[in-house]
Amino acid sequence: MELSTEELLQKLEESGIKVTEEEAQRFRDNEVDGETVECGLTDTMVSYLFPGSFKKQVKFNKFVQELKDVVTLTLVPVPEEHIEQSLTIDRNEARGRLPAGFVLPPFPRDLQTKLDNKEACQKSSRDRHRIIRVLHEAIIEYTMYPTNTEYVQSLKRKFKAERAPLIHEDEVKRSKEKFGHKRARESTKAARSCCRSVSGVPAVIGEEASSIERHVHVLQMQYEKMNPDTFVVKDRMQLTFSWRRKEIVDGMTVEDVLKKYPFLRTPSGLCDEVDRIQPSAVNLCRRWKEGFTDVDFRAALILLPHIFKEKADQFIILGQHDAPSPYPTVQLLDTAWKMAFTRKVPVLVKLDSVDQCRGAGVEDGVISAFCAYFVFNLAYPPYMKNTLTFLQRTILDITEVGEKPLPVTVTRMINLLY
């Protein structure tokens, strides 16, 4: 701040501070000029310059602060040849790279003093802006991004190293999934990646491939009839039960199982199959109805996932849409929830994009979807695990060998409801 004493006094007058002759003489006697002000005057010095006037002392301190914040720009004309020469230089290449160890630039003397004294400069907007400005001016001297040439070379090196592994189809799929490309639908293998724990597959006794084939032929003939013989169907399903369980556990697809054993496409056929897997003195359909004696059966099945705060929209869907997951999904062929609550609307149970079972009413759909987990040896999905566990253990009283204790969420709900 190159100001003489007289120039400083003149600026004080311009800023509205009336300096008396006696006060001006104190400025001259003590050599108070621009450099002295920049170095910093203590409160004692200021009170000596303006004795007996707090107003002048406050105004002088404010004047000094404003004087320090003033930035003076000096415009110097540049010859035209220098301008043309600077335009031809690539700025990105002319500047150096940002070093790994960045050295902080020097701050103004008064600001640096505050930082050294560990004062809270961030609380003052003026100090905060000055720090940001100094750092910005220092950082823009470096190149933050690669030049066009460096960018092209980097891409060439990247693709040169990555093309070879992408030859295989599996690697291509994994790379697509990594960058956000999702497969439209998971396969049955994905749904069966966590299979239901099976204590033991029943041994096939007294049957062979030829006899099983004859039983299957009888079942398929009965399925084509308008009124199948219930006794014959249950007898042949029992005779082929052990063979069928082994085929499913060994990985037979849902579509092939339904084609070979068509009565698994009916709600009653699925319930009978679960009764064979988990024998009980009371059949499954009766246990369903007895478990909801005091409430509306249909409404309870629809609202139960909401009680556990689970994704009901992935278990029961409205209208003609693709199932959101490969797990058993109940599709209501009506488009209004009101109809689903008040009447038996047509339902379709889908499993791995296959139309597994058709029925009438939400209750048929939910029961069939639940039975499908046991029939096709599927573990419960995470988004419906609590709801299905509650139905299995509490409503149907089914406990499998080696099964873990009830989740805390299910236990709390049981204590609340019963």
C-alpha beads as a LAMMPS data file, in Angstrom:
LAMMPS data file: protein, C-alpha beads

418 atoms
417 bonds

1 atom types
1 bond types

-500.0 500.0 xlo xhi
-500.0 500.0 ylo yhi
-500.0 500.0 zlo zhi

Masses

1 110.0

Atoms # bond

1 1 1 0.000 0.000 0.000
2 1 1 2.196 2.845 -1.333
3 1 1 0.604 5.931 0.232
4 1 1 2.454 8.868 1.760
5 1 1 1.241 10.461 4.996
6 1 1 -0.410 13.365 3.156
7 1 1 -2.130 11.009 0.680
8 1 1 -3.385 8.924 3.595
9 1 1 -4.792 12.035 5.320
10 1 1 -6.499 13.033 2.077
11 1 1 -8.165 9.605 1.773
12 1 1 -9.328 9.885 5.376
13 1 1 -11.022 13.175 4.525
14 1 1 -12.620 11.600 1.454
15 1 1 -13.961 8.715 3.531
16 1 1 -15.745 11.125 5.879
17 1 1 -13.271 11.286 8.788
18 1 1 -12.688 14.940 9.820
19 1 1 -9.036 15.041 10.865
20 1 1 -8.070 18.092 12.934
21 1 1 -4.737 19.784 12.494
22 1 1 -3.538 18.411 15.842
23 1 1 -4.479 14.849 14.788
24 1 1 -2.843 15.338 11.380
25 1 1 0.356 16.472 13.122
26 1 1 0.384 13.228 15.139
27 1 1 0.248 11.272 11.817
28 1 1 3.250 13.278 10.535
29 1 1 5.242 13.052 13.766
30 1 1 4.845 9.262 13.963
31 1 1 5.355 8.646 10.213
32 1 1 1.958 6.970 9.766
33 1 1 1.674 6.271 6.028
34 1 1 0.242 3.493 3.840
35 1 1 2.985 1.026 4.706
36 1 1 2.449 1.609 8.450
37 1 1 -1.288 0.985 8.065
38 1 1 -0.635 -2.200 6.089
39 1 1 1.672 -3.532 8.808
40 1 1 -1.115 -3.017 11.310
41 1 1 -1.811 -0.443 14.029
42 1 1 -2.730 -1.581 17.509
43 1 1 -5.744 -0.224 19.390
44 1 1 -3.376 1.830 21.584
45 1 1 -1.816 3.484 18.508
46 1 1 -5.231 4.287 17.032
47 1 1 -6.436 5.773 20.323
48 1 1 -3.294 7.948 20.424
49 1 1 -3.949 9.253 16.881
50 1 1 -7.600 10.097 17.712
51 1 1 -7.710 10.816 21.468
52 1 1 -11.117 11.377 23.047
53 1 1 -13.182 10.234 20.028
54 1 1 -14.392 6.641 19.860
55 1 1 -16.299 7.468 16.705
56 1 1 -13.155 8.452 14.792
57 1 1 -11.295 5.401 16.099
58 1 1 -14.044 3.042 14.868
59 1 1 -14.262 4.817 11.511
60 1 1 -10.468 4.647 11.120
61 1 1 -10.435 0.887 11.784
62 1 1 -13.208 0.388 9.235
63 1 1 -11.307 2.566 6.731
64 1 1 -8.139 0.492 7.189
65 1 1 -10.056 -2.785 6.654
66 1 1 -11.691 -1.499 3.465
67 1 1 -8.366 -0.189 2.220
68 1 1 -6.799 -3.623 2.585
69 1 1 -9.634 -5.298 0.684
70 1 1 -9.318 -2.974 -2.306
71 1 1 -7.731 -4.682 -5.317
72 1 1 -6.034 -2.359 -7.799
73 1 1 -5.801 -3.525 -11.403
74 1 1 -3.300 -1.941 -13.714
75 1 1 -4.009 -2.400 -17.429
76 1 1 -0.929 -2.463 -19.611
77 1 1 -1.305 -2.490 -23.409
78 1 1 0.095 -5.672 -25.018
79 1 1 1.636 -5.627 -28.493
80 1 1 -0.425 -7.426 -31.160
81 1 1 2.369 -9.875 -32.008
82 1 1 2.356 -11.123 -28.404
83 1 1 -1.413 -11.733 -28.557
84 1 1 -1.163 -13.729 -31.805
85 1 1 1.708 -15.773 -30.413
86 1 1 -0.187 -16.629 -27.203
87 1 1 -3.261 -17.779 -29.148
88 1 1 -1.237 -20.369 -31.044
89 1 1 -0.043 -22.046 -27.859
90 1 1 -2.171 -24.857 -26.443
91 1 1 -2.917 -23.713 -22.912
92 1 1 -3.294 -27.230 -21.643
93 1 1 0.148 -28.198 -22.895
94 1 1 1.759 -24.949 -21.751
95 1 1 0.699 -25.468 -18.152
96 1 1 2.257 -28.084 -15.948
97 1 1 0.531 -30.989 -14.241
98 1 1 -0.863 -30.637 -10.741
99 1 1 1.857 -32.097 -8.520
100 1 1 1.139 -34.938 -6.113
101 1 1 2.269 -32.737 -3.232
102 1 1 0.586 -29.354 -3.619
103 1 1 2.260 -26.504 -1.722
104 1 1 -0.120 -23.890 -0.342
105 1 1 0.470 -20.414 -1.794
106 1 1 1.272 -17.463 0.502
107 1 1 -1.760 -15.623 1.866
108 1 1 -1.994 -11.856 2.584
109 1 1 -0.094 -10.871 5.705
110 1 1 -3.120 -10.115 7.907
111 1 1 -4.866 -13.341 6.812
112 1 1 -1.735 -15.396 7.351
113 1 1 -1.435 -13.931 10.875
114 1 1 -4.975 -15.073 11.663
115 1 1 -4.230 -18.548 10.315
116 1 1 -1.022 -18.763 12.346
117 1 1 -2.959 -17.774 15.464
118 1 1 -5.514 -20.492 14.634
119 1 1 -8.391 -18.038 14.506
120 1 1 -11.731 -19.226 13.100
121 1 1 -11.356 -17.611 9.678
122 1 1 -14.078 -19.835 8.207
123 1 1 -16.694 -17.990 10.243
124 1 1 -15.921 -14.732 8.477
125 1 1 -17.284 -14.640 4.942
126 1 1 -14.653 -12.066 3.925
127 1 1 -11.743 -14.217 5.127
128 1 1 -13.302 -17.338 3.660
129 1 1 -13.675 -15.743 0.227
130 1 1 -10.104 -14.468 0.312
131 1 1 -8.772 -17.953 1.108
132 1 1 -10.803 -19.469 -1.739
133 1 1 -9.621 -16.783 -4.166
134 1 1 -5.941 -17.340 -3.332
135 1 1 -6.272 -21.130 -3.666
136 1 1 -8.177 -20.787 -6.941
137 1 1 -5.552 -18.532 -8.449
138 1 1 -2.843 -21.019 -7.496
139 1 1 -4.621 -24.123 -8.811
140 1 1 -5.627 -22.694 -12.209
141 1 1 -1.946 -22.489 -13.044
142 1 1 -1.952 -26.260 -13.474
143 1 1 -3.630 -28.528 -16.003
144 1 1 -6.369 -30.611 -14.397
145 1 1 -7.400 -32.677 -17.436
146 1 1 -5.465 -34.578 -20.136
147 1 1 -4.872 -32.961 -23.484
148 1 1 -6.653 -34.248 -26.575
149 1 1 -3.586 -36.245 -27.626
150 1 1 -3.162 -37.800 -24.201
151 1 1 -6.856 -38.677 -24.066
152 1 1 -6.725 -40.534 -27.402
153 1 1 -3.592 -42.410 -26.371
154 1 1 -5.200 -43.393 -23.075
155 1 1 -8.260 -44.822 -24.875
156 1 1 -6.043 -46.773 -27.256
157 1 1 -4.110 -48.332 -24.398
158 1 1 -7.336 -49.149 -22.538
159 1 1 -9.026 -50.954 -25.442
160 1 1 -5.823 -52.665 -26.467
161 1 1 -5.656 -54.273 -23.031
162 1 1 -9.380 -55.064 -22.699
163 1 1 -10.452 -56.370 -26.109
164 1 1 -8.955 -59.810 -25.743
165 1 1 -10.820 -60.893 -22.570
166 1 1 -14.148 -59.722 -24.028
167 1 1 -14.127 -62.466 -26.658
168 1 1 -16.116 -64.842 -24.442
169 1 1 -19.869 -64.312 -24.118
170 1 1 -19.918 -64.622 -20.307
171 1 1 -17.275 -61.931 -19.988
172 1 1 -19.323 -59.632 -22.249
173 1 1 -22.428 -60.152 -20.088
174 1 1 -20.529 -59.430 -16.888
175 1 1 -19.077 -56.273 -18.417
176 1 1 -22.547 -55.080 -19.491
177 1 1 -23.967 -55.691 -16.025
178 1 1 -21.047 -53.796 -14.500
179 1 1 -21.965 -50.685 -16.482
180 1 1 -25.700 -50.801 -15.759
181 1 1 -27.064 -53.219 -18.359
182 1 1 -29.581 -55.464 -16.578
183 1 1 -30.936 -58.695 -17.950
184 1 1 -34.670 -58.568 -18.624
185 1 1 -35.416 -61.614 -16.519
186 1 1 -33.492 -63.920 -14.260
187 1 1 -33.441 -67.606 -15.136
188 1 1 -34.648 -70.556 -13.127
189 1 1 -31.049 -71.152 -12.108
190 1 1 -31.009 -67.740 -10.430
191 1 1 -34.207 -68.571 -8.556
192 1 1 -32.794 -71.925 -7.527
193 1 1 -29.389 -70.579 -6.559
194 1 1 -30.613 -70.823 -2.929
195 1 1 -32.663 -74.027 -2.906
196 1 1 -34.766 -75.177 0.006
197 1 1 -32.793 -77.474 2.252
198 1 1 -33.976 -81.044 1.667
199 1 1 -33.423 -83.519 4.480
200 1 1 -33.573 -86.481 2.100
201 1 1 -35.151 -87.441 -1.230
202 1 1 -37.590 -90.371 -0.858
203 1 1 -36.177 -93.608 -2.233
204 1 1 -37.865 -94.951 -5.378
205 1 1 -39.053 -98.427 -4.405
206 1 1 -40.921 -100.812 -6.707
207 1 1 -40.879 -98.442 -9.693
208 1 1 -38.676 -98.108 -12.742
209 1 1 -38.570 -95.842 -15.774
210 1 1 -41.052 -97.949 -17.771
211 1 1 -43.609 -98.147 -14.956
212 1 1 -43.243 -94.411 -14.249
213 1 1 -43.844 -93.746 -17.919
214 1 1 -47.105 -95.725 -17.789
215 1 1 -48.246 -93.828 -14.690
216 1 1 -47.415 -90.508 -16.357
217 1 1 -49.379 -91.517 -19.459
218 1 1 -52.441 -92.266 -17.296
219 1 1 -52.115 -88.886 -15.558
220 1 1 -51.895 -87.039 -18.866
221 1 1 -54.968 -88.882 -20.195
222 1 1 -56.924 -88.013 -17.034
223 1 1 -55.898 -84.347 -17.321
224 1 1 -57.461 -84.129 -20.792
225 1 1 -60.854 -85.261 -19.452
226 1 1 -63.533 -82.786 -18.390
227 1 1 -64.078 -84.731 -15.120
228 1 1 -60.922 -86.632 -14.149
229 1 1 -61.184 -89.581 -11.786
230 1 1 -59.948 -88.118 -8.483
231 1 1 -59.086 -91.511 -7.004
232 1 1 -56.969 -92.512 -10.038
233 1 1 -55.191 -89.146 -10.124
234 1 1 -54.226 -89.223 -6.438
235 1 1 -53.125 -92.865 -6.692
236 1 1 -50.849 -92.281 -9.722
237 1 1 -49.458 -89.044 -8.253
238 1 1 -48.572 -90.974 -5.097
239 1 1 -46.915 -93.757 -7.097
240 1 1 -44.772 -91.267 -9.035
241 1 1 -44.070 -89.020 -6.007
242 1 1 -40.593 -90.294 -5.106
243 1 1 -39.496 -90.345 -8.744
244 1 1 -40.851 -86.821 -9.268
245 1 1 -39.092 -85.451 -6.174
246 1 1 -35.790 -86.851 -7.367
247 1 1 -36.248 -85.277 -10.812
248 1 1 -36.993 -81.849 -9.306
249 1 1 -34.089 -81.980 -6.845
250 1 1 -31.780 -83.014 -9.688
251 1 1 -32.700 -79.794 -11.549
252 1 1 -35.573 -80.615 -13.889
253 1 1 -36.999 -77.362 -15.294
254 1 1 -40.407 -76.028 -14.260
255 1 1 -41.727 -76.271 -17.807
256 1 1 -40.709 -79.940 -18.140
257 1 1 -42.164 -80.835 -14.719
258 1 1 -45.532 -79.265 -15.588
259 1 1 -45.569 -80.934 -18.989
260 1 1 -44.867 -84.356 -17.482
261 1 1 -47.135 -83.978 -14.414
262 1 1 -49.972 -81.671 -15.576
263 1 1 -51.988 -81.896 -12.333
264 1 1 -49.341 -79.665 -10.730
265 1 1 -50.975 -76.927 -12.796
266 1 1 -54.051 -76.985 -10.495
267 1 1 -54.377 -75.469 -6.988
268 1 1 -55.698 -78.764 -5.587
269 1 1 -52.860 -80.717 -7.183
270 1 1 -50.273 -78.397 -5.629
271 1 1 -51.871 -78.655 -2.168
272 1 1 -51.945 -82.468 -2.410
273 1 1 -48.270 -82.462 -3.384
274 1 1 -47.327 -80.388 -0.334
275 1 1 -49.319 -82.832 1.824
276 1 1 -47.103 -85.611 0.420
277 1 1 -43.938 -83.601 1.105
278 1 1 -45.041 -82.482 4.590
279 1 1 -47.548 -85.095 5.854
280 1 1 -50.051 -83.943 8.500
281 1 1 -53.240 -85.191 10.117
282 1 1 -55.069 -82.127 8.722
283 1 1 -54.821 -81.453 4.999
284 1 1 -53.295 -78.205 3.779
285 1 1 -56.475 -76.555 2.437
286 1 1 -58.228 -76.994 5.755
287 1 1 -55.250 -75.532 7.649
288 1 1 -55.353 -72.464 5.397
289 1 1 -58.995 -71.767 6.214
290 1 1 -58.648 -72.493 9.938
291 1 1 -55.692 -70.107 10.204
292 1 1 -57.860 -67.116 9.187
293 1 1 -61.147 -67.933 10.897
294 1 1 -61.857 -64.499 12.402
295 1 1 -60.764 -62.335 9.488
296 1 1 -61.538 -62.014 5.830
297 1 1 -59.354 -64.683 4.231
298 1 1 -58.872 -62.854 0.913
299 1 1 -58.084 -59.451 2.420
300 1 1 -55.671 -60.974 4.942
301 1 1 -53.626 -62.667 2.210
302 1 1 -53.400 -59.418 0.198
303 1 1 -52.490 -57.173 3.138
304 1 1 -50.149 -59.527 5.012
305 1 1 -46.995 -58.460 3.066
306 1 1 -47.792 -54.816 3.888
307 1 1 -47.868 -55.655 7.604
308 1 1 -44.302 -56.984 7.335
309 1 1 -43.344 -53.971 5.143
310 1 1 -42.287 -56.241 2.290
311 1 1 -42.575 -55.834 -1.478
312 1 1 -46.103 -57.015 -2.119
313 1 1 -45.984 -55.587 -5.654
314 1 1 -43.477 -58.306 -6.582
315 1 1 -45.687 -61.069 -5.182
316 1 1 -49.147 -59.965 -6.365
317 1 1 -49.483 -57.913 -9.566
318 1 1 -52.482 -56.465 -11.417
319 1 1 -53.219 -56.754 -15.120
320 1 1 -51.392 -58.316 -18.035
321 1 1 -47.750 -57.660 -17.159
322 1 1 -44.568 -59.689 -17.124
323 1 1 -43.696 -61.067 -13.709
324 1 1 -41.031 -58.883 -12.007
325 1 1 -39.065 -61.907 -10.756
326 1 1 -38.624 -65.613 -11.571
327 1 1 -40.125 -66.588 -8.204
328 1 1 -43.807 -67.623 -7.920
329 1 1 -45.895 -64.530 -8.661
330 1 1 -49.685 -64.133 -8.422
331 1 1 -51.092 -62.219 -11.391
332 1 1 -54.658 -60.887 -11.045
333 1 1 -56.190 -60.704 -14.505
334 1 1 -58.418 -57.814 -13.347
335 1 1 -57.043 -54.265 -13.168
336 1 1 -58.821 -53.045 -10.010
337 1 1 -57.962 -53.896 -6.407
338 1 1 -61.596 -53.368 -5.449
339 1 1 -62.603 -56.361 -7.559
340 1 1 -59.790 -58.426 -6.051
341 1 1 -61.113 -57.765 -2.543
342 1 1 -64.812 -58.295 -3.247
343 1 1 -65.014 -61.203 -5.691
344 1 1 -63.133 -64.179 -7.057
345 1 1 -61.278 -62.715 -10.019
346 1 1 -59.320 -64.970 -12.418
347 1 1 -55.706 -65.402 -11.295
348 1 1 -52.592 -66.781 -12.900
349 1 1 -49.518 -67.997 -11.028
350 1 1 -46.264 -67.520 -12.936
351 1 1 -42.970 -69.209 -12.158
352 1 1 -39.872 -68.412 -14.211
353 1 1 -42.062 -66.846 -16.967
354 1 1 -44.100 -70.057 -17.217
355 1 1 -47.880 -70.078 -16.629
356 1 1 -47.802 -72.562 -13.768
357 1 1 -51.348 -72.529 -12.448
358 1 1 -54.736 -70.867 -12.975
359 1 1 -57.405 -70.325 -10.357
360 1 1 -60.321 -68.200 -9.169
361 1 1 -59.704 -65.626 -6.450
362 1 1 -56.671 -64.234 -4.688
363 1 1 -56.768 -67.083 -2.178
364 1 1 -56.227 -69.696 -4.913
365 1 1 -53.337 -67.687 -6.324
366 1 1 -51.558 -67.126 -2.988
367 1 1 -52.000 -70.746 -1.871
368 1 1 -50.716 -72.057 -5.213
369 1 1 -47.734 -69.675 -5.193
370 1 1 -46.876 -70.710 -1.626
371 1 1 -47.105 -74.423 -2.499
372 1 1 -44.823 -73.885 -5.506
373 1 1 -41.902 -73.096 -3.177
374 1 1 -42.173 -76.597 -1.657
375 1 1 -43.071 -78.434 -4.868
376 1 1 -40.216 -76.948 -6.913
377 1 1 -37.735 -76.854 -4.020
378 1 1 -37.268 -73.062 -3.950
379 1 1 -36.001 -70.920 -1.078
380 1 1 -38.053 -67.875 -0.113
381 1 1 -36.906 -64.639 -1.811
382 1 1 -35.580 -61.874 0.501
383 1 1 -38.401 -59.483 -0.442
384 1 1 -41.129 -61.893 0.868
385 1 1 -39.238 -64.027 3.372
386 1 1 -41.013 -62.834 6.543
387 1 1 -44.509 -63.121 5.051
388 1 1 -43.982 -66.630 3.674
389 1 1 -42.245 -67.777 6.869
390 1 1 -45.207 -66.494 8.911
391 1 1 -47.659 -68.429 6.710
392 1 1 -45.564 -71.602 6.892
393 1 1 -44.743 -71.695 10.582
394 1 1 -47.784 -69.968 12.144
395 1 1 -50.757 -70.579 9.842
396 1 1 -49.856 -73.994 8.386
397 1 1 -47.651 -75.265 11.240
398 1 1 -44.997 -76.629 8.862
399 1 1 -41.526 -77.055 10.352
400 1 1 -38.696 -78.525 8.296
401 1 1 -35.706 -80.447 9.620
402 1 1 -32.757 -78.179 10.442
403 1 1 -34.771 -74.994 10.005
404 1 1 -33.491 -71.855 11.743
405 1 1 -35.465 -70.125 14.551
406 1 1 -38.111 -67.616 13.540
407 1 1 -36.816 -64.147 12.566
408 1 1 -37.287 -61.460 15.194
409 1 1 -39.706 -59.555 12.936
410 1 1 -41.972 -62.591 12.599
411 1 1 -41.809 -63.342 16.336
412 1 1 -42.836 -59.767 17.202
413 1 1 -45.764 -59.922 14.795
414 1 1 -46.942 -63.237 16.250
415 1 1 -46.847 -61.750 19.752
416 1 1 -48.813 -58.753 18.512
417 1 1 -51.494 -60.720 16.651
418 1 1 -51.994 -63.673 19.016

Bonds

1 1 1 2
2 1 2 3
3 1 3 4
4 1 4 5
5 1 5 6
6 1 6 7
7 1 7 8
8 1 8 9
9 1 9 10
10 1 10 11
11 1 11 12
12 1 12 13
13 1 13 14
14 1 14 15
15 1 15 16
16 1 16 17
17 1 17 18
18 1 18 19
19 1 19 20
20 1 20 21
21 1 21 22
22 1 22 23
23 1 23 24
24 1 24 25
25 1 25 26
26 1 26 27
27 1 27 28
28 1 28 29
29 1 29 30
30 1 30 31
31 1 31 32
32 1 32 33
33 1 33 34
34 1 34 35
35 1 35 36
36 1 36 37
37 1 37 38
38 1 38 39
39 1 39 40
40 1 40 41
41 1 41 42
42 1 42 43
43 1 43 44
44 1 44 45
45 1 45 46
46 1 46 47
47 1 47 48
48 1 48 49
49 1 49 50
50 1 50 51
51 1 51 52
52 1 52 53
53 1 53 54
54 1 54 55
55 1 55 56
56 1 56 57
57 1 57 58
58 1 58 59
59 1 59 60
60 1 60 61
61 1 61 62
62 1 62 63
63 1 63 64
64 1 64 65
65 1 65 66
66 1 66 67
67 1 67 68
68 1 68 69
69 1 69 70
70 1 70 71
71 1 71 72
72 1 72 73
73 1 73 74
74 1 74 75
75 1 75 76
76 1 76 77
77 1 77 78
78 1 78 79
79 1 79 80
80 1 80 81
81 1 81 82
82 1 82 83
83 1 83 84
84 1 84 85
85 1 85 86
86 1 86 87
87 1 87 88
88 1 88 89
89 1 89 90
90 1 90 91
91 1 91 92
92 1 92 93
93 1 93 94
94 1 94 95
95 1 95 96
96 1 96 97
97 1 97 98
98 1 98 99
99 1 99 100
100 1 100 101
101 1 101 102
102 1 102 103
103 1 103 104
104 1 104 105
105 1 105 106
106 1 106 107
107 1 107 108
108 1 108 109
109 1 109 110
110 1 110 111
111 1 111 112
112 1 112 113
113 1 113 114
114 1 114 115
115 1 115 116
116 1 116 117
117 1 117 118
118 1 118 119
119 1 119 120
120 1 120 121
121 1 121 122
122 1 122 123
123 1 123 124
124 1 124 125
125 1 125 126
126 1 126 127
127 1 127 128
128 1 128 129
129 1 129 130
130 1 130 131
131 1 131 132
132 1 132 133
133 1 133 134
134 1 134 135
135 1 135 136
136 1 136 137
137 1 137 138
138 1 138 139
139 1 139 140
140 1 140 141
141 1 141 142
142 1 142 143
143 1 143 144
144 1 144 145
145 1 145 146
146 1 146 147
147 1 147 148
148 1 148 149
149 1 149 150
150 1 150 151
151 1 151 152
152 1 152 153
153 1 153 154
154 1 154 155
155 1 155 156
156 1 156 157
157 1 157 158
158 1 158 159
159 1 159 160
160 1 160 161
161 1 161 162
162 1 162 163
163 1 163 164
164 1 164 165
165 1 165 166
166 1 166 167
167 1 167 168
168 1 168 169
169 1 169 170
170 1 170 171
171 1 171 172
172 1 172 173
173 1 173 174
174 1 174 175
175 1 175 176
176 1 176 177
177 1 177 178
178 1 178 179
179 1 179 180
180 1 180 181
181 1 181 182
182 1 182 183
183 1 183 184
184 1 184 185
185 1 185 186
186 1 186 187
187 1 187 188
188 1 188 189
189 1 189 190
190 1 190 191
191 1 191 192
192 1 192 193
193 1 193 194
194 1 194 195
195 1 195 196
196 1 196 197
197 1 197 198
198 1 198 199
199 1 199 200
200 1 200 201
201 1 201 202
202 1 202 203
203 1 203 204
204 1 204 205
205 1 205 206
206 1 206 207
207 1 207 208
208 1 208 209
209 1 209 210
210 1 210 211
211 1 211 212
212 1 212 213
213 1 213 214
214 1 214 215
215 1 215 216
216 1 216 217
217 1 217 218
218 1 218 219
219 1 219 220
220 1 220 221
221 1 221 222
222 1 222 223
223 1 223 224
224 1 224 225
225 1 225 226
226 1 226 227
227 1 227 228
228 1 228 229
229 1 229 230
230 1 230 231
231 1 231 232
232 1 232 233
233 1 233 234
234 1 234 235
235 1 235 236
236 1 236 237
237 1 237 238
238 1 238 239
239 1 239 240
240 1 240 241
241 1 241 242
242 1 242 243
243 1 243 244
244 1 244 245
245 1 245 246
246 1 246 247
247 1 247 248
248 1 248 249
249 1 249 250
250 1 250 251
251 1 251 252
252 1 252 253
253 1 253 254
254 1 254 255
255 1 255 256
256 1 256 257
257 1 257 258
258 1 258 259
259 1 259 260
260 1 260 261
261 1 261 262
262 1 262 263
263 1 263 264
264 1 264 265
265 1 265 266
266 1 266 267
267 1 267 268
268 1 268 269
269 1 269 270
270 1 270 271
271 1 271 272
272 1 272 273
273 1 273 274
274 1 274 275
275 1 275 276
276 1 276 277
277 1 277 278
278 1 278 279
279 1 279 280
280 1 280 281
281 1 281 282
282 1 282 283
283 1 283 284
284 1 284 285
285 1 285 286
286 1 286 287
287 1 287 288
288 1 288 289
289 1 289 290
290 1 290 291
291 1 291 292
292 1 292 293
293 1 293 294
294 1 294 295
295 1 295 296
296 1 296 297
297 1 297 298
298 1 298 299
299 1 299 300
300 1 300 301
301 1 301 302
302 1 302 303
303 1 303 304
304 1 304 305
305 1 305 306
306 1 306 307
307 1 307 308
308 1 308 309
309 1 309 310
310 1 310 311
311 1 311 312
312 1 312 313
313 1 313 314
314 1 314 315
315 1 315 316
316 1 316 317
317 1 317 318
318 1 318 319
319 1 319 320
320 1 320 321
321 1 321 322
322 1 322 323
323 1 323 324
324 1 324 325
325 1 325 326
326 1 326 327
327 1 327 328
328 1 328 329
329 1 329 330
330 1 330 331
331 1 331 332
332 1 332 333
333 1 333 334
334 1 334 335
335 1 335 336
336 1 336 337
337 1 337 338
338 1 338 339
339 1 339 340
340 1 340 341
341 1 341 342
342 1 342 343
343 1 343 344
344 1 344 345
345 1 345 346
346 1 346 347
347 1 347 348
348 1 348 349
349 1 349 350
350 1 350 351
351 1 351 352
352 1 352 353
353 1 353 354
354 1 354 355
355 1 355 356
356 1 356 357
357 1 357 358
358 1 358 359
359 1 359 360
360 1 360 361
361 1 361 362
362 1 362 363
363 1 363 364
364 1 364 365
365 1 365 366
366 1 366 367
367 1 367 368
368 1 368 369
369 1 369 370
370 1 370 371
371 1 371 372
372 1 372 373
373 1 373 374
374 1 374 375
375 1 375 376
376 1 376 377
377 1 377 378
378 1 378 379
379 1 379 380
380 1 380 381
381 1 381 382
382 1 382 383
383 1 383 384
384 1 384 385
385 1 385 386
386 1 386 387
387 1 387 388
388 1 388 389
389 1 389 390
390 1 390 391
391 1 391 392
392 1 392 393
393 1 393 394
394 1 394 395
395 1 395 396
396 1 396 397
397 1 397 398
398 1 398 399
399 1 399 400
400 1 400 401
401 1 401 402
402 1 402 403
403 1 403 404
404 1 404 405
405 1 405 406
406 1 406 407
407 1 407 408
408 1 408 409
409 1 409 410
410 1 410 411
411 1 411 412
412 1 412 413
413 1 413 414
414 1 414 415
415 1 415 416
416 1 416 417
417 1 417 418
